[in-house]
Amino acid sequence: MVRYLICPLFEMDLNFHRLNSVHYFIKDPWMKILLIIILAIFGTMKLCGQINPMDQLFKDKPRDLVLYLNPTFEYSQIALSRTMIGGLSGGVIINKKISIGAVYNVLPKNISLPPTIGTGKFQMNWGGLHLEYTLWPLQKVHLTFPLSAGIGRLKITGNTGGTLSGSPNFIFAEPGIIIEANIWRYAKLGIGTSYRYTGNVSYDSLTSADLSGFAAVLSLKFGNFRYSLHR
């Protein structure tokens, strides 16, 4: 009988101590700060699970990987003569914006050297790495910034001055800016300008100044540009 009376009293006393402990935990300012920190951590973890992944230029697995072919036509001055330049580049477009590939340029016909430079005719071709960055590629009209660099070679024929001196090889770099339009899902048309810089030119009477200069550029790019289907 006494046991049945004591046990309920003991349980009531235990519950009373538990309530006092909870009350002390809530009233203690340091405990409140700890509780706030714990809730903040759990809230942050919950929000982080809902935030979209960071958008970045180079993704781990590019969504869009497009092969392209890009014939170009330039009009420029070389060795005091105005001439057409044919070019062909190709490569891969990564994430709609970054293009990496190769380029090759050639004069469609020999250029006659003016008397102030020398005699005979010369031919030149050059090529190398081609990079390009595109702004707003999904817009109908957008900008591209091509940059090519590499090596080239000269060839002079019909020279009446005797043995040619120097090296026919040279280096070049050509940055540009193109206004490009999406005219079809498989084609882009662009028009713009570039500057051709040449260095290490020491072939007969030709110099870097004779081969360097601005150019008007017409570009026609082919590829499967239906980016939405590549995702």
Secondary structure, 3 states (H helix, E strand, C coil): CHHHHHHHHHHHHHHHHHHHHHHHHHHCHHHHHHHHHHHHHHHHHHHHCCCCCCCCCCCCCCCCEEEEEEEEEEEEEECCEEEEEEEEEEEEEECCCEEEEEEEEECCCCEECCCCCCCCEEEEEEEEEEEEEEECCCCCEEEEEEEEEEEEEEEEECCCCCCCCEECEEEEEEEEEEEEEEEECCEEEEEEEEEEEEECCEECCECHHHHCEEEEEEEEEEECCCHHHHC
